[in-house]
Amino acid sequence: MRIHCDKTELQKCVNDVVKAVPVKSPVYYLEGIKIQAKDNVLTLYGSDGTLSIKCTMQADVAEPGEVVLTARILSELLAKFDAEEIALYTEGNNAVIECGSSRATLCFVSAEQYPAFPEYIRENMKLLLARQFVSMVNQTVFATSVSEDKPILTGILLECEDSRMRMVALDGYRLAIREEMLTGDSAFRDVVVPAKSMREVAHIIPDDDTPVYVYASEKMVAVVCDNVEIVTRVLQGDYVKYRNILPTEHATRVIVSRQALHGSLERASILARQSKTNLVNLRIEKDLMTITSDSEVGKVREEIGIRLTGKNLSIAFNARYLLDVLKEVEDEEIVMDFNTSISPCVIHPIKGESYFYLVLPVKTNTVS
Amino acid sequence: MRIHCDKTELQKCVNDVVKAVPVKSPVYYLEGIKIQAKDNVLTLYGSDGTLSIKCTMQADVAEPGEVVLTARILSELLAKFDAEEIALYTEGNNAVIECGSSRATLCFVSAEQYPAFPEYIRENMKLLLARQFVSMVNQTVFATSVSEDKPILTGILLECEDSRMRMVALDGYRLAIREEMLTGDSAFRDVVVPAKSMREVAHIIPDDDTPVYVYASEKMVAVVCDNVEIVTRVLQGDYVKYRNILPTEHATRVIVSRQALHGSLERASILARQSKTNLVNLRIEKDLMTITSDSEVGKVREEIGIRLTGKNLSIAFNARYLLDVLKEVEDEEIVMDFNTSISPCVIHPIKGESYFYLVLPVKTNTVS
């Protein structure tokens, strides 16, 4: 193998595929990136068994071949090289990388042992914009479960209905649903994708209008964007029938500035998190929401102007469950719908049905 | 106590004094900041027993008094408040802080138990600019010892001779000396200041032309800059007679670009640090320095153009000991003086004698 290529482009590809490569693996070559040179194209592969990433770029291939190089070292070297052109060639059992007056020689392992990139069926495709995909992931992934008690809840449900794609996440305390209208084949299999894979996809694809193709099959989902293909295994099992738990009415509706609520909850939670429950109380009365928190070392009281329709209410939450969603929503004002102090609160935008967040309150003795 | 003051100014003062406050202490009030209000001045105090910081600011004091408040919570609240004016008053056993529509109530402990701010003698003063002090600390503190084997080496020696101030640090492997010309009383006691205290001073004082007054006595050093007074205990014991180990001649002198050397060493150390010794080899020959590193997974070779006077040389170092100094020096080119492959290397600027760094080589079998 002998190639010349652009350093910055190689660096970008390496940084993309390295996201699938485990930092430590008992199998040495799994800490590596497979680099394949053929027909003036360089293809890089990374995989941890669940997530596999493939990235292609143009290169001047004088001699085709393939090698597996330690991912972290390759990535660190590329970040520190100070010239713009890379020469990469094999010499016995070594791969030599030259850049400017630097020359690194890395042992490589045979690419034959490296896991094959998963074959996926290019059917059941859905097409959307990269920034839509990123936003859908960011607004749901925090609500996935971190406990392995119900493994299926550690993933995001990816569901399609006609021209809509929906991502759903829930962990037993809250539920996030995000929808987008899109084009593509009408058929699409509902799948549950590991949260970690979704986070990596959202990091790799750009936050812009680049088209993203999503393919789903029984065992895997593929996301294709520009020169990158990301394939992830899906979680097996039935997802929770979440539609049953969506409230259909409300007794109290509050419209509130997202930023004001976020700031108040942040201050209240400075004291709330001194105790394990991280509890904040919301008292909703007329045009005022009063947020309080209490701990051994002190307490906070916050007042925010609101627009209320319906009944007054007192209700308590784990501050984090509210902060998580307020961080990811971009609307200036949000709607909060309540029924009683022991039934869920629903947060959604004033307009449209693209986002829906449900959070369970905490039962306390002090809340009436 | 009852005061009104500017939020941003209070925040700055709290962030300064909090640097002396331990994150966790078995004695609750030591995790606190003492706030004293008197004669329209607010004075804040923080201390961990070794380092004590005092900061003053203007305030509208309606009722004088003093309280001790939990430092971290106060600091977090101030960072999150979104209005510009603070009201702070006591109410029974609580201190109430109001800012905009936020109201925090914090338990406070009596200020009587709080450690008294150390009295220091305002004699033996030296005057320099804040940025000079910051630069002196940054260019020496990394060479202090982190081991408690010889506690005196965990500090920086502060030494004055006529109109010079000198900071010296050494850890058995390297020695850094930084000098500045300055004004002040001719008398000054040599003292050894804990590295941690020096780091905090360098963080607190601005990196500009604000005058800094330094007072040294047998048991403490005080640094006064603007509205901040920082007093630290000094380490007891005799410092190493470092003058004896300064080489007076050299057989090889290299002039090299600091940035090029830094870049090459960074790349070489990516592989060097795969093995514990973190070893880089320097081969100096004619107008070329070749830097190599070697490990199980691969090796790096770097070439840098140099100006050489004297003999060719091969010598090996712990890469970190060279990188540490190259990060802190600002000169475009530096001088490296050598004698043999087993005697120290001295790094200094081309012009002037303000900085001097000595580093011991590592003896290897491969270096001739």
HADDOCK unambig.tbl for C-alpha pairs under 7 A between the chains (distance, minus, plus):
assign (segid A and resid 73 and name CA) (segid B and resid 270 and name CA) 6.86 0.50 0.50
assign (segid A and resid 77 and name CA) (segid B and resid 267 and name CA) 6.12 0.50 0.50
assign (segid A and resid 80 and name CA) (segid B and resid 263 and name CA) 6.99 0.50 0.50
assign (segid A and resid 80 and name CA) (segid B and resid 267 and name CA) 6.14 0.50 0.50
assign (segid A and resid 101 and name CA) (segid B and resid 302 and name CA) 5.96 0.50 0.50
assign (segid A and resid 101 and name CA) (segid B and resid 303 and name CA) 5.54 0.50 0.50
assign (segid A and resid 102 and name CA) (segid B and resid 301 and name CA) 5.98 0.50 0.50
assign (segid A and resid 102 and name CA) (segid B and resid 302 and name CA) 4.64 0.50 0.50
assign (segid A and resid 102 and name CA) (segid B and resid 303 and name CA) 6.69 0.50 0.50
assign (segid A and resid 103 and name CA) (segid B and resid 300 and name CA) 5.67 0.50 0.50
assign (segid A and resid 103 and name CA) (segid B and resid 301 and name CA) 5.06 0.50 0.50
assign (segid A and resid 103 and name CA) (segid B and resid 302 and name CA) 6.26 0.50 0.50
assign (segid A and resid 104 and name CA) (segid B and resid 299 and name CA) 5.68 0.50 0.50
assign (segid A and resid 104 and name CA) (segid B and resid 300 and name CA) 4.16 0.50 0.50
assign (segid A and resid 104 and name CA) (segid B and resid 301 and name CA) 6.17 0.50 0.50
assign (segid A and resid 105 and name CA) (segid B and resid 298 and name CA) 5.28 0.50 0.50
assign (segid A and resid 105 and name CA) (segid B and resid 299 and name CA) 5.07 0.50 0.50
assign (segid A and resid 105 and name CA) (segid B and resid 300 and name CA) 6.05 0.50 0.50
assign (segid A and resid 106 and name CA) (segid B and resid 297 and name CA) 5.97 0.50 0.50
assign (segid A and resid 106 and name CA) (segid B and resid 298 and name CA) 4.11 0.50 0.50
assign (segid A and resid 106 and name CA) (segid B and resid 299 and name CA) 6.39 0.50 0.50
assign (segid A and resid 107 and name CA) (segid B and resid 297 and name CA) 5.52 0.50 0.50
assign (segid A and resid 107 and name CA) (segid B and resid 298 and name CA) 5.52 0.50 0.50
assign (segid A and resid 263 and name CA) (segid B and resid 80 and name CA) 6.98 0.50 0.50
assign (segid A and resid 267 and name CA) (segid B and resid 77 and name CA) 6.11 0.50 0.50
assign (segid A and resid 267 and name CA) (segid B and resid 80 and name CA) 6.17 0.50 0.50
assign (segid A and resid 270 and name CA) (segid B and resid 73 and name CA) 6.84 0.50 0.50
assign (segid A and resid 297 and name CA) (segid B and resid 106 and name CA) 5.97 0.50 0.50
assign (segid A and resid 297 and name CA) (segid B and resid 107 and name CA) 5.52 0.50 0.50
assign (segid A and resid 298 and name CA) (segid B and resid 105 and name CA) 5.28 0.50 0.50
assign (segid A and resid 298 and name CA) (segid B and resid 106 and name CA) 4.12 0.50 0.50
assign (segid A and resid 298 and name CA) (segid B and resid 107 and name CA) 5.52 0.50 0.50
assign (segid A and resid 299 and name CA) (segid B and resid 104 and name CA) 5.70 0.50 0.50
assign (segid A and resid 299 and name CA) (segid B and resid 105 and name CA) 5.08 0.50 0.50
assign (segid A and resid 299 and name CA) (segid B and resid 106 and name CA) 6.41 0.50 0.50
assign (segid A and resid 300 and name CA) (segid B and resid 103 and name CA) 5.69 0.50 0.50
assign (segid A and resid 300 and name CA) (segid B and resid 104 and name CA) 4.16 0.50 0.50
assign (segid A and resid 300 and name CA) (segid B and resid 105 and name CA) 6.07 0.50 0.50
assign (segid A and resid 301 and name CA) (segid B and resid 102 and name CA) 6.01 0.50 0.50
assign (segid A and resid 301 and name CA) (segid B and resid 103 and name CA) 5.08 0.50 0.50
assign (segid A and resid 301 and name CA) (segid B and resid 104 and name CA) 6.18 0.50 0.50
assign (segid A and resid 302 and name CA) (segid B and resid 101 and name CA) 5.98 0.50 0.50
assign (segid A and resid 302 and name CA) (segid B and resid 102 and name CA) 4.65 0.50 0.50
assign (segid A and resid 302 and name CA) (segid B and resid 103 and name CA) 6.27 0.50 0.50
assign (segid A and resid 303 and name CA) (segid B and resid 101 and name CA) 5.54 0.50 0.50
assign (segid A and resid 303 and name CA) (segid B and resid 102 and name CA) 6.69 0.50 0.50
